[in-house]
Amino acid sequence: MTGIGRRLCPKSPNRGGATMSEEAKYKVGLIGAGRAGVPRARAFDLHPLCEVVAIADTDRANLDLAAGRFGAPGYETWDEMLENHDLDIGMAVLPVRPNADAVVALAQAGVKTIFCEKPLTGSLEDADRMVEETSSRGIPLVCGVVVSSTPDYQRAYQLVADGEIGEIVRINLYENNNQMGTHGLNLARRFAGRPNGGLAIGWVSGDPLAEAEDEHEDGTPGYGALGGYFRFDNEVEVFSNYRLPNHHWRGIEIMGTHGAIFNWNNTGPGLHLVRAESSERPPVWEEFTDVQGLFLPRDSIRERDYDEDGWRYPGDVMLGIVAEMVENLETGAPIGATTGDDMRQALEIAVALRESARNGHAPRRFPSEDRSISMLPQKTRWFYKKTIMGDEAYMAQLAEQKKD
């Protein structure tokens, strides 16, 4: 059962989850009741088999607001929440800095599945810890509300794997690979078949992404860009260009011997498949035809409007992720959404590109043998945004999630 929006029982206007007379099958606990955590939790609460039953946040204002909205008890630490609740689904929607510890705590508490936000973490060592703590217990770890998790992209990965565009000749990536490659580098690897190793030659704009917290203190929310060339061990080559001409061209191209899949935006819908009718010889561009009806158009994103209970729509991508995670719990069906290991591998590539650039563009193998290497995201991702934005601006954004 994956039908988003189909309810098995009526939802209480106050709780949002199952009615008081019928307990939800899957109990959800949220760590991080901020401007991202609340809508992510709402997506779970909308599923007929789920209910948010506990919330943890060190910020009392955020905690009280979320606890009231969901009708769930609030705790100032995740340890206290986990001591008081036997949870099925754990959520960690936090600044990157505490994300690893929260995910590990959820895994060790015995939840059945975990969702966390991107970027995964700021070091290879912590990425290893998160993936190993979850995978060793058989706990799926889904990471990030990213376009790579959508049904269109999952369909596109399968089309490439099935040979619809022939053999991959190369992948062209156009973006600055911010957030440690959680969008573009992750997409390139998934289209390449999820290989776990390769060789990178990198270039950077400046020296992107700090390695220590003190580098952030007087910094701006900005960061450098990184790109270059990398070749996976399965021989798929990727050319990543961050020097965008007038910033008009972004996206990804998967070029095959007899077709291509491409998009002009690595954070939204709009994929295209072009294919030659004949596979007897390599085609010329004029022989390609655009295959219609496979993918959603670029303008298909639903407006983030409000429902009858005053909640803002949590988004198609997050609702789809929730449906996959619940279907996995129900039937054991594989999760196609982007995983913690996918984000670990994207971080590996980003680190390899940067370290290559630092060493005269010398080829750099990934995964790295040195697991102590860190790559912290921009200031607004690493630290708590309220401390950067200020209380008034932050709480105004949080208020937009529900008309109380």
Order of alpha helices (4+ residues) and beta strands (2+ residues): beta-alpha-beta-alpha-beta-alpha-beta-alpha-beta-alpha-beta-alpha-beta-alpha-alpha-beta-beta-beta-beta-beta-beta-beta-alpha-alpha-beta-alpha-alpha-alpha
